[in-house]
Amino acid sequence: MFDDLIGQYVVEALENLEKWEGSCLKLEQGFDESSAKQLYRIAHNLKGGAQIFGLEELIKFCHRLEDLLRPVMNRECEVTPGLIGFLLQTEGVLRHWISQLNDNSKFLPDLGVIRPRLEQLIAAAANRAQADPQEATSEPADPKSTAKKVKRAATEGTVSSNGTIRVAATKLDELIQLIGELSLNQSIVNQFVGRVAKENEVFANAVASTSKIAKALQTAALDLRMQPLQGVFQRLRRTAADLVRTQNKEVEIEIVGEDVALDRTVIERVTEPLIHCIRNAIDHGVETPAERKQFGKLPKALLRIQALNEAGGVGISISDDGRGIDTDLIFKKAIEKGLIEAHAELGHRERMELIFLPGFSTAATVTDVSGRGIGMDIVKNAVDALGGELAVESELGIGTTIRMNLPINLSIMDALVVEVDGLDYAVPTKDLSEVIDLNDYRVESSGQSQKMISLRGRVVPLNPLRRYLPQSRVGVRAVVDGEWGTLPALVYESEFGKFAFWVDAVKQQQQVFVRPLADHLAHVPGIAGATILSNGEPSMIVSLPVISKRMTSKMRSA
């Protein structure tokens, strides 16, 4: 019982610390009464919970935090950048402290630096207080009340920062009810399997009902994993604010779309890449106030973080109105670092994409923020691994925008099942702009092996999909000009243009569950995962974006 209660206290406390961080960031923009009161309430609640379990050192520390936050709440002292920085540092200490209590209720962090600083700030706040300060209202901690709130924690549909998912009771009830109905209908199916001929209609109705319930169950289960981006965006705001303070820059941070939701797995895998983008925007993109004045800009830069629901996924963009990206400088640095040949002929967009090469950096010196050459290639690899798309737009002197298009979840997707060399493959429908019949197009040859078609006035390279698959066979039918038979082609469109891939046949469209690849297949180019098709056979999931990029690279080098 003790372990259960302290575990619930930890979950609730870590959630409160997420609110602590958000309140600090709001106070940094100017005094906000509700945020100041929330900080005090959080410290008070943390102390009350600690009293239940006899955590004396945590009780004392939180009590002194109350002494600091009371004059802040009552506007008896000034909210300075130094105070905000300390409160954010305190959040990290408390988060580490409390997260260890599950394993060791007697854990104590090193408070050698932060405790003296806390006492200094309390003394300074007292000295700045007015001659007759009003006493802040503060009810004594009520351990029984806190215990009740801890026990209620499991009924709230929120997510803590330690990876624990707290699910609303109503959602769990719905899931259990659906599973019960599924089991019942499955029993009906099993019972009538041997009597299909006699009671055909009953069997058909049971199968249809089972299918509907299974679909609803699938939707409910996936919904349990969905999280709003609010927590991630708050962390991005924190990262930006910390960098702004250390670099003496002025930046207004604007956030749009905090309520847009993604699968928890997607959020976990995209958080660090987003932080890289924020660090690059502040360090490389945003100028100092003096530089901005020279360029005729307002001293305070604008950093905009936005999420939007888009067809087939979620779009996240990070924009700044800073100095922009100098593609000539990028090209020169890439040559200096030996990343490309000196005689390479690259256009504006191709030069821009050099920032995604491993080891690339334009920083003159190595710092804690930049110059190590481990930034944007990490972003690129992470987005590719998620099956998403990444693009950068920039105008010198105007600013830069990095856009990501991410799948809503990694568990299930709509796919087109195609046959290549006698094997079935699943192609995500989100990657398809259209499917065409090659009988309707004239095929031209370019060079020795490259074929092309004209698709509504645009020249589109055409290649067999089997060329890019690991299990293609030898001796399959070749495509000869004028002897197509019936061959469909899958068309994929990216910022570089359209690409067409012919396949032997298009079989059906279905939803597939994505399964991770075995180790020896995990890094096969063009293969994004595995699945089981509706006929019970295993299949690989093909990534047309990755294949198209391989094609682009080969065409450039040819």
N, C-alpha and C positions, 0 to 999 in steps of 0.2 A: 504493500500500500504506500509506504514511504517513497519507494522508487517511482511509482506511478505519479504521485503528487509532485515530486520534485521535477520529474520529466515534464509535466504540464506547466509547472512554473517556468522552467527553462524556455519552453516554446513561447509562452505568453510574454516573457521578458524580452526575448529576441525580437519579437514582433514590435514591442514597444520601442526598442532601440532603433528599429527602422523609422518609426515616427519621430524619434529623437533627431535623427539625421536630417529628416525633412524639415523639422522645425528650425534647426540651426541654419539651414540654407535659406529659409524664409527670413529669419532675423537678419541675416547678412545683407539682405536687400533693403533693410530698414525695419524699425521697430514694429512688431506685429504682436498685439496683445494675446491673441489666441495661441500663437506659437510659444510665447513666453510662458503662458499658463500651462500649456501642454508639457513643456520641459519639466516644470515643477511637479506636475501630476505624475509624470513618469518616474522621476526620482522618488517621489513619495510612495508610489505603488511598488517599485523595486524594493524599497526598504520594508514595506509591509509584508511582502512575500518572503523576504529574507528572515523576518522575525518568526515566521511559522517554523522554519527549519533550524533556527538558532545559528544563523550565519553571521556571527558577531562582527567580523571585519567588514563584511559587505554592508551590514546595518550602519556601522559608523561612517563608512565612506559615503553612502547615500544620504545620510543625515547631514554631512558637511556639504554635499552637493545642494541640498535644500537651502542651507545657509547662504550659498552663493546665488542660487536662483531666485530666492525670495526678493531681494532688492532689484533684481532684473525684472521680475514679474511686476513689481510695484513702481517701475521706472525711477528707482532711486539711484541708479548708476547707469553709466553710458555703456551701450553695447558696442564694443570695439572689435576690429578684426582679430586682435589678440585673444579676446574672450571667446569669440566664435571658434577660432582655431583650437583653443584649449577644450571647449565643449565637444568638438568633433574628435579630438584626440581621446577624450574621456569615453566617448561612445565606443571607440575601438578597444579600449582597456576593459570596459564593462562587457562588451560582446565576447571577448576572449575569456574573461573570468567566468561569466555565467554559462557559456557553452561547455566548460569543463566540469560543471557540477554533476552532470549525469554520471560521469565516470568516477569522480572524486569530489564528494561534497565538502571536503576540507581544503580544496585547492585554493591557493592564494597567489595572485600575480605579483610581479615586481612593481611596487608603487613608489620606488625610491625617487623617481623624478617627478611624477605627477602629483603625489601628495603634497610636497612642499609648494609646488606651483598653485595648487588648490588653496592652500592656506594664505598665500600671498594675494591671490585674487579676492578672497573673502575679506581680508584686511583692507585692501584697496577699495572694495565696494563699500565697506563700512565708513571709510574716511570720506568718500565722495557723497555719502548720504546726506540729505538735508538735515537741518538742526532738529526738526521735529518730524521725523519720518513716521508714516502711519504703519502700524504693525500689520503684516500680511495675515490674512485669515488662513489658518491651516489646521484642519481637524487631525487629531492624533491617529496614527496608523491603527487600523482595525484588522488584526490577523484573521478573524473569522470571516469578515467581508472579503478579504483578499483570497482566502481559501475557496469561498464560493465561486469567485470569479475564475479561479484556476480550474475548478471542476467544470465550469461552463465552457472552458476554452475549446474542448473537442467538438462542440456543436457549431463553431464558427467556420465558415468556408474560406479560410485564408491560408497563406503559405509562409512558413518561417524561413529565415535565411540559412538555417542549417540543413536544408533539404527535406525537412519533414513536411508532409502534406496533411493539413487539417481539413477534413471534408465535412460539409454541412450534413446533418443527420437526415434531412429530407432527400438529399441526393443519394445517400447510401440506401435509404428505404426504397427509393425508386429502382435502384440497381438490383436489390434483392428481390423485389417484386417481379421485375422483368426476368431474372434468372429462374424464378419459380415457374412463371408462365412458360418459359422456354422448355424447362424440364417436363412439364405436364404435356405440352404439345409434342415433344419428342417421344414420350411414352405412347401417345396416340399413333404417331408415325410407325413406331416399332411394332405396335399391336396389329396394325392393318397392312404391314408390308406383305404378309403371306396371303392376304385376301383382297388384293387390289382388283382382281377381276370381278369379285362379287360386290364390293362396296367402293367402287371407283371414286364416286363423288366425295364421300367422307374423307377418303385418303387425300384427294386433291386439295380439299379445304384445309386439312391439317397441315399439309406441306406449305400451302400459301400463308397460313397463319404463323407457322414456325419461321418462315422467311421474314415476315414483317417484324416479329418479336426480336429476331436476331439482329435485324437492322437497327431497331430502337435500342437494343442492348449495346451494340457497337457505338452508337452515337452517345449514349449516356456515359459509357466508359471513357471515351475520348474527351468528353466534356470535363471529366474529373481532372484531367491533366492540363487543362487550359488555364493560363494565368495572364492577367493584364501586365502590360509593360511598365506599369508605374514604378515598381521596385527597381527595375533595370535603369529606367530614365533618371530616377533619383540618384542612383550610383554614378551615372554619367554626369549629372549636375555637380555632384560632390567632387568628382575627378577634375572637372573643368574649374570649379571654384578654387580647389587647392592649387592648381597650376597657375591660375591667374594671380593668386596671392604671392607665390614664389617668384613670378616673373615680372611683377609690377606692371601688369597690363590691366586695362579696363574692358570688361566684356559683359554684355547683357546676354543672359542665357534664356532662350525661349523654347518651351517644350509644348508640343502638340501631339495628341493621340495617346495619352497615357492609358486610356481605357481599352485600346486595341489589344487583343489577346493572341497569344501563341502557345503552342505546346511547350510544356516545361522543359523538355529535352532540347528543343530548338533554342529557348531562352538561355539555358545553361551554356550551350556551345557557341552562342553568338555574343555573349556579354564581353568577353575579353577582346574579341575583334573590334567591337564598338568602342571600347576604352582606348584601343590603339588609335582609332580614328579621331577621338576627342583630343588625345595627347598631340597628335600631329596637327590638328586644327589650331590648337592654342600655341604650340611651339613653333611650327613652321608658317602657319597661315596668318594668324593675327599679328598685326604690327603693334608697336608701343604707341602710347598716345601722341608722343612727339612726332613719330614717323607718320601717323595718320593725319596729323595737322599739315605736314608738308605735302601730302598727297591730296589735300582738300577734303578729307573725311572727318566725320565726327570723332572725337577722342575715344569714345566707347564703341568697341566693335560689337557685332551681333553674331551670336552662335545659335543656330536653330536646329533643334532635334525634333524630328517629326516621324510619326508612324501613320500609315493609311492602310485600310483594307483594300486590296486590289484583286483583280480576277486571278484566281489560282494561288493566292498567297497574301503576304503582308509586305508592304514596301516601307523601308526605314531609310531616312536620309539625314545626313549631318552636313549643314551648310554654314559657311562663314563668309563674311564680307571683307576678308583680308587681302593679302597681296597676290593671291592666285598662284598658279603653277607655271613656271617658266619652262616650256618644253625644250627650248634650245639648251638650257642649263642641264636639264635631265639627260638629254642626248649626249652632251659633252661628258658628264659625270659617268654615264654608263660605259662610254668608250674608255675613259681613264681607268675604270675598275675592271676592264676586260670582260664586261658582261655582253657586249656586242662588238661586231667588227667595225673598224673605223670607216669603212666604205659602205656601210649599210645605208640603204635608202628607205627612210621611214617617214610617213606622213604625220600630221599633227596628232591624230588619235593614237597611232601606233607609238609615238614618242611618249604620249601621256601614260600609256600602259606599262612603260618601263619601270614605273614606281612600284609595280607589283613583282619585280624580279627579286629573287633571294639575294640578300646582301646589299641591296641598293640603298643609298642614303646621300642626301646633298648637304648634310650637316658638316661644317668645317671642323668641329671639335666634338668629342664624345662626352655626353653628359648623362645624368640620370634619366633624362627624358628622351634624348635622341642621339643619333650618330652611330648607333650600334648596328644598323642595317637589319633589324629584325622586326620591322613594323608592318608595312603594308603587304608583304608576301604572306604573313600570318593571316591577315584579314582575307586575302584572296583564297588561300588554301582552306580556311574554315568555311567560307561561303560555298566554295565548290563542293566540299565534303557534305554540306547540307542539301546539295542539289539546287542551290540558289544561284542568283546572278548578281554580279557586282559591276558597277560602272562609275566612272569619275568624270565630272564636267568641271572645267575651270576656265576662267578668263583672267589674263594677267592684269593685276591692279583692281579687279572687281571682286573676286572671291572664288571659292571652290565648293562643290557639292559632291559628296560620295553617296551613292544610292545602292541599297541592297534590296533584292526581291527574294523573300524567304518563303518556304513552304509553311503552311499553318501548323502541320504536324508531320512527323516522320513515320507514323505507324501505318497509314493507309493512304492510297492515292488512286485516282482514276487512271486506267492504262488501256492502251490499244495492244492487243495480242497479235503479233505478226509472225510469219514463218520465214525462216532463213535457213537454207540447206537442210531442210527436214526437221529443224528444231524450232520450238516456240520461244519467243522473247516478248517481254512486256516493255512497252515504250510509254512513259508518262504523257498523258494527253496535254498537260500544261506546256510541254515542249513542242507541240505540233501546231503549226499555223494552218496547215491543210494537208489532205491526202489526195494525190492526183493519179490519173491513169496515164501512163506513158504513151498509150496509143494516140492520145490527143495532142501530142507535142512532137516537134521535129528535133531530133538529137543531132548535135554537131560535135565534132572532135576538136580538141584544143591540145596540141602537142601529141605525144605518143599514146598516152593512156587517159588523159582527162577528157571527159565528155561534158557537154553543156546543153542546157535547154533555155528557151526564151519563155519566161513566165510573166505574162501581161507586160511585155516590154522590158523586163529585167533579165539580164543574163545570170543564170543560176548554175553553179557547178553540180554535176550529177555523178554519184559514185555508188557502188554496191555496198550495202550496209555490212555484208559478210566480210568485207575487207578489214573491218575494224573490230571484229568479234573474235574472241579467243578460241571458239570451237568450230570455226568454219571448216568445211570439208573441201577436198580437191575434186575437180571433175564435175562440178555443178554446171548448169546451163549458163552460158555467157550471153550477154546482150549484144546483139549485132544490129547495126543500123538497118532499119526496115524490117526486122524480124523480132519484134518485141513480144508477140503473143499477148497475154494479159498480165501485165506487170504493174503493180501499184508502186508509188514512190511517196515517201514521207518527207514533208517540207518543214524545215526548222528555220526560224528567222531570229537573228541577233543584231547587235549594233553594227556588225561587220557585213551584213547582207543576208541573203537566203542561201540555204544549202538543201539539196535533194538527195535522198538515199533510196535506191530501189530495193524492194524485198520480194520474196517469192509469192506471198499472199498476205492479205489482211483477214484475220479470222473473226475477232469479236472485240467488243469493249467491255471491260469489267473493272470492278474495284479490287485492288490487291493489297495484301498486308506486306509491308516491307520488312525483310529480315536481313540482319547483318551478314556479310560474306565471311567465309572461312579465311584464316590468316593468309593462305597462299593465293587467295583471289582478292584480298582486300585492296590491293593497289593496282589492279588491272585497269588500264585506262579505258574509259568508255563504259565500264560496268559499275552501276550505282548501288546494287543490292541484289537480293534474291527474293523469290516469292513462290507460293504454290498457286497454280492456276485452278480454275473451276473444274478441270478434268482430273485434278489430283496430281498432276505432274509438276515437278519443280521447274523453275524458269529463272533466268537472269533478267535484271532490269537494266535497260540500255539508257545511257545518258547522251542524248544528242548534243547538248551544249559542249560537253567535253570533247566529243568526237569532232565537232565542227571547229573547235579551237585547234585540234591537231591538224585538221585539213588546212586551216588558215596558215599555220606555221610552215607546212610543207609547200604550200603554194608560194609563200614569200621567198623561201629558200631555193625554189626551183629556177 
